[in-house]
Structures are given as C-alpha cells and as structure tokens.
Amino acid sequence: MTAAKLGRALEVLSAVARGQSNKQIARALRLSEATVKTHLLHIYAKLDVGDRTAAVTAALVPGIIRMD
C-alpha cells in the first residue's frame, strides 16, 4: 500500500472510530461511498477483522489510530 493510500485509509478508519457513516466519510473526504467501502475492505484484510468495530478496536490497541 502506498503512503498516500495508507494515509487515506487511516483517515477513513479514524472517521469510523468517531462514529461517522460511510456517507458522512465520503462527503468529508470527497470520495465516493464505494471508495470508502473499498478502503474499509482493505483495512479489514490488513487488520484481519470482519467489521467496523473490530477494525477500530484492533487499531486503537497498538496505537495505529488515536481518539482525540
């Protein structure tokens, strides 16, 4: 994954952690909802999880994302 894609994936994951819907994330990041869903699928695969909650939990524990 390139640095740009990794950065965007972290933005998506951080937005998920804040409770935003795919539609809200797409609007805020100026992406299509399909692109947000694709980022989430890649995140799930990288973190070996199956859903949004598990992805956020898996990313919070080692400090991949932070809740500010």
C-alpha positions in Angstrom: 0.0 0.0 0.0 1.4 3.4 -1.0 1.9 6.1 1.6 -1.0 8.1 0.1 -3.3 5.2 0.2 -2.2 4.3 3.7 -2.9 7.9 4.8 -6.3 7.9 3.3 -7.1 4.5 4.9 -6.1 5.9 8.3 -8.4 8.9 7.7 -11.2 6.6 6.9 -10.6 4.4 9.9 -10.3 7.5 12.2 -13.7 8.7 10.9 -15.2 5.3 11.6 -13.8 5.5 15.1 -15.6 8.8 15.5 -18.9 7.1 14.6 -19.3 8.5 11.1 -21.2 6.6 8.4 -19.8 5.7 5.1 -21.8 8.5 3.5 -20.5 11.1 6.0 -16.9 9.9 5.5 -17.3 10.1 1.7 -18.7 13.6 1.9 -16.0 14.8 4.3 -13.1 13.3 2.3 -14.6 14.0 -1.1 -14.7 10.3 -2.1 -17.5 8.1 -3.4 -19.2 5.8 -0.9 -17.8 2.9 -3.0 -14.3 4.1 -2.4 -14.9 4.4 1.3 -16.2 0.8 1.3 -13.1 -0.3 -0.6 -10.8 1.3 1.9 -12.7 -0.4 4.7 -12.4 -3.8 3.0 -8.6 -3.3 2.7 -8.4 -2.2 6.3 -10.3 -5.3 7.4 -8.0 -7.5 5.5 -4.8 -5.8 6.9 -6.1 -6.0 10.4 -7.6 -9.5 10.0 -11.0 -8.4 11.2 -14.5 -8.6 9.8 -16.3 -5.4 10.8 -16.0 -1.7 11.7 -16.0 -2.2 15.4 -13.3 -4.9 15.3 -11.2 -2.7 13.0 -11.4 0.3 15.3 -10.5 -1.9 18.3 -7.6 -3.6 16.5 -6.3 -0.2 15.5 -6.7 1.5 18.9 -4.9 -1.1 21.0 -1.4 -0.8 19.3 -1.9 2.9 18.7 -2.4 2.9 14.9 -5.2 5.5 15.5 -5.9 7.7 18.5 -9.2 9.1 19.8 -8.6 12.8 20.5 
